[in-house]
Amino acid sequence: MLRMDQVHVIRHKVILEGVSIREVSRQMGVSRNTVRKYLQASEPARQESKTRRKPVLEKVSPRIDELLEEWRGRTTLKQRITGSRIHRQLIEEGYDVGITTVREYLREKRRQKQEVYIPLVYFPGECAQVDFFEVTVEEAGELRKAWKFLMRLMYSGKDFVWLYDRCDQLSFLDGHVRAFQFFKGVARRIIYDNLTAAVKKRVKLRIELTDRFLALSSHYLFEPCFARPGEGHDKGGVESRGKGIRLQHLTPIPRGETLTGIAESILEEVEAFSARRVDCDGKSVTDRFAEEQKQLRALPEKPFDVREVVLSSASKQALVRIDAADYSVPSHWARLPVTMYIGVTDIRLSCCGEHITVEKVKRGKRKVQYRHYLAELARKPQAVRQVIPTLLEELGEPYNRLWKLLAESYGERDGARVMAKVLGAVKDHGQEAVSQALLTALEEGRVDLLALRSRIQEPQGPQQVEVPKSLSTYRIESGCIADYDTLLGGRL
């Protein structure tokens, strides 16, 4: 087919200049029929030729289909059926066919099997998509793997992104709670992969949800929808956006002292970038989100509590084990049942009406706070010597200064005995009272126990306790022995 500039020259020479068709054909190097065709129309319509019979293909195509069916269960992704292998088999069986014919037939079969995608329309507040992505970050100077949670509102294109240590159910649920608080509302439908954090079992179209995810969807009243197994493009919006965020906002590798700090900076960057993204109608993501937010389902009064409740018990060392990591608890909890409320970054422990919160550590690690063992350390000076560096990090000043003076004055062995008594005082009177007494004693240059004991402030009698207004009018009188005589009717 000629270019339009060549067509213009042909028509100009023949129609305006009067040059013969033969001469134009010679000058332009084209056939006279071509010249006549472009004289009739400057853009002649392409004439489709009639479909020709393919006798060779009609003969071999049934055998190709048979081979594909026979070899279907004897292939892998890397050891797959190719046109060359099919062609070789046909030649060995005596068929006279070219390799191009085989390849074209296989190409057409693949084309017919390929899925046709439907252009979808999203309405405000109707749909969101969720996925996890593996990323790399630099935390405190060390490269490590993390997981990026992404929830995307499909109408406005508003994104919520957060980073987690693990791709587990706890992080999955926490990401939802954070996203809903960020959007200040909930989409009516949310689309997922068939991830184990949400799906307990799937048999064809029947899906059984995990208990915790079912509780989350019931709390926020959204409809969970799931893509077909192995068909990630069913939620292509979040898939493509997740890759885009990784390239636009996590390249080069983000740095920070903590994973939470890195997540906050990435979310701020994504939020600032969304204000500059404009669609074909001239609306930014921020403008469309303002429209969509009005259609989101309202948040419940209280957010969903994502903490996982686990029943355990403290060991004889006053340790509890969670996810292959050990955590210390107050020593008087030893050998008692402990209820653990496991969060994403911390764990709340409860026993006998007492509660403590500890930060989570990595699997296989141990987090011991020696202030939990003050009663035992007060009776075991040798143990004090063993753990004194870590204990001093927890207590801080003036205990660092005290230990230095004790070690210099009495030596570490005898100094540990004095330090054990000081720790006993901390347990009995509280760290604040002992710290004040220590400061006063150290200013005088005395490190003996007598100087410490004389300066510890004892509690000053009963103290007033604030009570609710509804109970403030009640007066409780002190008991009297004569009242008991009256109640007993004078019988002793």
PEPE-V743886 format. One record per pair of residues at least 6 apart in sequence whose C-alpha atoms are under 7 Angstrom apart, sorted by sequence separation. I is the first residue (numbers start at 1). J is the second residue. D is the distance in whole Angstrom. If there is no record, write none. Layout:
# PEPE-V743886
i:I j:J d:D
i:I j:J d:D
This chain:
# PEPE-V743886
i:13 j:19 d:6
i:14 j:20 d:6
i:25 j:31 d:6
i:38 j:44 d:7
i:137 j:143 d:6
i:138 j:144 d:6
i:152 j:158 d:6
i:153 j:159 d:7
i:180 j:186 d:6
i:201 j:207 d:6
i:202 j:208 d:6
i:217 j:223 d:7
i:256 j:262 d:5
i:278 j:284 d:4
i:314 j:320 d:5
i:320 j:326 d:6
i:321 j:327 d:6
i:341 j:347 d:6
i:342 j:348 d:7
i:349 j:355 d:6
i:350 j:356 d:7
i:377 j:383 d:6
i:441 j:447 d:7
i:14 j:21 d:7
i:25 j:32 d:5
i:136 j:143 d:7
i:137 j:144 d:6
i:152 j:159 d:5
i:164 j:171 d:6
i:201 j:208 d:5
i:227 j:234 d:5
i:255 j:262 d:7
i:277 j:284 d:5
i:278 j:285 d:7
i:313 j:320 d:6
i:319 j:326 d:6
i:320 j:327 d:5
i:340 j:347 d:7
i:341 j:348 d:5
i:348 j:355 d:7
i:349 j:356 d:5
i:377 j:384 d:6
i:392 j:399 d:6
i:136 j:144 d:6
i:137 j:145 d:6
i:151 j:159 d:6
i:152 j:160 d:6
i:199 j:207 d:7
i:200 j:208 d:5
i:227 j:235 d:7
i:254 j:262 d:7
i:276 j:284 d:6
i:277 j:285 d:6
i:319 j:327 d:5
i:320 j:328 d:6
i:340 j:348 d:6
i:341 j:349 d:6
i:348 j:356 d:6
i:349 j:357 d:6
i:392 j:400 d:6
i:407 j:415 d:5
i:426 j:434 d:6
i:136 j:145 d:5
i:137 j:146 d:7
i:150 j:159 d:7
i:151 j:160 d:5
i:199 j:208 d:6
i:200 j:209 d:5
i:275 j:284 d:6
i:319 j:328 d:5
i:340 j:349 d:5
i:348 j:357 d:4
i:406 j:415 d:5
i:425 j:434 d:7
i:22 j:32 d:6
i:25 j:35 d:7
i:135 j:145 d:6
i:136 j:146 d:6
i:150 j:160 d:6
i:151 j:161 d:7
i:199 j:209 d:5
i:200 j:210 d:5
i:275 j:285 d:6
i:318 j:328 d:6
i:319 j:329 d:6
i:339 j:349 d:6
i:340 j:350 d:7
i:347 j:357 d:6
i:348 j:358 d:7
i:441 j:451 d:6
i:21 j:32 d:6
i:135 j:146 d:5
i:150 j:161 d:5
i:198 j:209 d:6
i:199 j:210 d:6
i:274 j:285 d:6
i:275 j:286 d:5
i:318 j:329 d:6
i:338 j:349 d:7
i:339 j:350 d:5
i:346 j:357 d:7
i:347 j:358 d:5
i:441 j:452 d:6
i:87 j:99 d:6
i:134 j:146 d:6
i:135 j:147 d:6
i:149 j:161 d:6
i:150 j:162 d:7
i:198 j:210 d:5
i:274 j:286 d:7
i:318 j:330 d:7
i:338 j:350 d:6
i:339 j:351 d:7
i:346 j:358 d:6
i:347 j:359 d:6
i:134 j:147 d:5
i:135 j:148 d:7
i:148 j:161 d:7
i:149 j:162 d:5
i:318 j:331 d:5
i:338 j:351 d:5
i:346 j:359 d:4
i:347 j:360 d:6
i:10 j:24 d:7
i:21 j:35 d:7
i:133 j:147 d:6
i:134 j:148 d:6
i:148 j:162 d:6
i:149 j:163 d:6
i:337 j:351 d:7
i:345 j:359 d:6
i:346 j:360 d:5
i:438 j:452 d:6
i:84 j:99 d:7
i:87 j:102 d:6
i:132 j:147 d:6
i:133 j:148 d:5
i:148 j:163 d:5
i:198 j:213 d:5
i:318 j:333 d:6
i:345 j:360 d:6
i:437 j:452 d:6
i:132 j:148 d:6
i:133 j:149 d:7
i:147 j:163 d:6
i:148 j:164 d:6
i:318 j:334 d:4
i:132 j:149 d:5
i:146 j:163 d:7
i:147 j:164 d:5
i:249 j:266 d:7
i:317 j:334 d:7
i:131 j:149 d:6
i:132 j:150 d:6
i:146 j:164 d:6
i:147 j:165 d:6
i:316 j:334 d:5
i:333 j:351 d:7
i:437 j:455 d:5
i:83 j:102 d:6
i:131 j:150 d:6
i:146 j:165 d:5
i:147 j:166 d:6
i:160 j:179 d:6
i:314 j:333 d:6
i:315 j:334 d:6
i:316 j:335 d:6
i:437 j:456 d:5
i:83 j:103 d:5
i:130 j:150 d:6
i:131 j:151 d:7
i:146 j:166 d:7
i:147 j:167 d:6
i:314 j:334 d:5
i:315 j:335 d:5
i:130 j:151 d:5
i:314 j:335 d:5
i:370 j:391 d:6
i:129 j:151 d:6
i:130 j:152 d:7
i:313 j:335 d:6
i:314 j:336 d:6
i:434 j:456 d:6
i:128 j:151 d:7
i:129 j:152 d:5
i:313 j:336 d:6
i:314 j:337 d:6
i:433 j:456 d:6
i:128 j:152 d:5
i:129 j:153 d:7
i:313 j:337 d:4
i:314 j:338 d:6
i:433 j:457 d:6
i:10 j:35 d:7
i:128 j:153 d:4
i:172 j:197 d:7
i:312 j:337 d:6
i:313 j:338 d:5
i:127 j:153 d:6
i:128 j:154 d:5
i:149 j:175 d:6
i:312 j:338 d:5
i:127 j:154 d:6
i:311 j:338 d:6
i:312 j:339 d:6
i:11 j:39 d:6
i:151 j:179 d:7
i:169 j:197 d:5
i:311 j:339 d:5
i:168 j:197 d:7
i:310 j:339 d:6
i:311 j:340 d:6
i:310 j:340 d:5
i:7 j:38 d:7
i:124 j:155 d:6
i:309 j:340 d:6
i:310 j:341 d:7
i:385 j:416 d:6
i:122 j:154 d:6
i:123 j:155 d:6
i:194 j:226 d:6
i:309 j:341 d:5
i:384 j:416 d:6
i:122 j:155 d:5
i:189 j:222 d:6
i:190 j:223 d:6
i:191 j:224 d:6
i:192 j:225 d:6
i:193 j:226 d:6
i:194 j:227 d:7
i:308 j:341 d:5
i:309 j:342 d:6
i:188 j:222 d:5
i:189 j:223 d:5
i:190 j:224 d:5
i:191 j:225 d:5
i:192 j:226 d:5
i:193 j:227 d:5
i:307 j:341 d:5
i:308 j:342 d:5
i:7 j:42 d:7
i:187 j:222 d:7
i:188 j:223 d:6
i:189 j:224 d:6
i:190 j:225 d:6
i:191 j:226 d:5
i:192 j:227 d:6
i:194 j:229 d:7
i:307 j:342 d:5
i:308 j:343 d:7
i:381 j:416 d:5
i:189 j:225 d:7
i:191 j:227 d:7
i:307 j:343 d:5
i:325 j:361 d:7
i:381 j:417 d:5
i:384 j:420 d:7
i:306 j:343 d:7
i:325 j:362 d:7
i:398 j:435 d:7
i:325 j:363 d:5
i:324 j:363 d:5
i:325 j:364 d:5
i:326 j:365 d:7
i:327 j:366 d:6
i:328 j:367 d:6
i:381 j:420 d:6
i:323 j:363 d:6
i:324 j:364 d:5
i:325 j:365 d:5
i:326 j:366 d:5
i:327 j:367 d:5
i:328 j:368 d:5
i:398 j:438 d:7
i:56 j:97 d:7
i:325 j:366 d:6
i:326 j:367 d:6
i:327 j:368 d:6
i:328 j:369 d:6
i:331 j:372 d:6
i:379 j:420 d:7
i:398 j:439 d:7
i:330 j:372 d:4
i:331 j:373 d:5
i:378 j:420 d:4
i:329 j:372 d:6
i:330 j:373 d:7
i:377 j:420 d:6
i:378 j:421 d:6
i:57 j:101 d:7
i:191 j:235 d:7
i:378 j:423 d:6
i:378 j:424 d:5
i:374 j:423 d:6
i:375 j:424 d:6
i:374 j:424 d:6
i:375 j:427 d:7
i:374 j:427 d:6
i:128 j:187 d:6
i:127 j:187 d:6
i:126 j:187 d:6
i:127 j:188 d:6
i:128 j:189 d:6
i:129 j:190 d:5
i:130 j:191 d:6
i:131 j:192 d:7
i:125 j:187 d:5
i:126 j:188 d:5
i:127 j:189 d:5
i:128 j:190 d:5
i:129 j:191 d:5
i:130 j:192 d:6
i:125 j:188 d:7
i:126 j:189 d:6
i:127 j:190 d:6
i:128 j:191 d:6
i:129 j:192 d:6
i:220 j:299 d:7
i:220 j:300 d:7
i:219 j:304 d:7
i:152 j:238 d:6
i:216 j:304 d:7
i:150 j:242 d:7
i:163 j:259 d:7
i:163 j:263 d:5
i:162 j:263 d:5
i:129 j:235 d:7
i:161 j:267 d:6
i:131 j:238 d:7
i:130 j:238 d:6
i:185 j:293 d:7
i:129 j:238 d:6
i:187 j:296 d:5
i:188 j:297 d:7
i:186 j:296 d:5
i:187 j:297 d:6
i:185 j:296 d:5
i:186 j:297 d:5
i:185 j:297 d:5
i:186 j:298 d:7
i:185 j:298 d:5
i:186 j:299 d:7
i:185 j:299 d:5
i:138 j:253 d:7
i:184 j:299 d:7
i:137 j:253 d:6
i:138 j:254 d:6
i:139 j:255 d:6
i:140 j:256 d:6
i:136 j:253 d:7
i:137 j:254 d:5
i:138 j:255 d:5
i:139 j:256 d:5
i:140 j:257 d:4
i:137 j:255 d:6
i:138 j:256 d:6
i:139 j:257 d:5
i:140 j:258 d:7
i:139 j:258 d:6
i:139 j:259 d:6
i:177 j:303 d:7
i:158 j:285 d:6
i:177 j:304 d:7
i:157 j:285 d:6
i:156 j:285 d:6
i:158 j:289 d:6
i:156 j:288 d:5
i:174 j:306 d:6
i:156 j:289 d:5
i:173 j:306 d:6
i:156 j:292 d:7
i:170 j:306 d:7
i:125 j:292 d:5
i:124 j:292 d:5
i:125 j:293 d:7
i:125 j:295 d:5
i:124 j:295 d:6
i:125 j:296 d:5
i:171 j:344 d:6
i:170 j:344 d:6
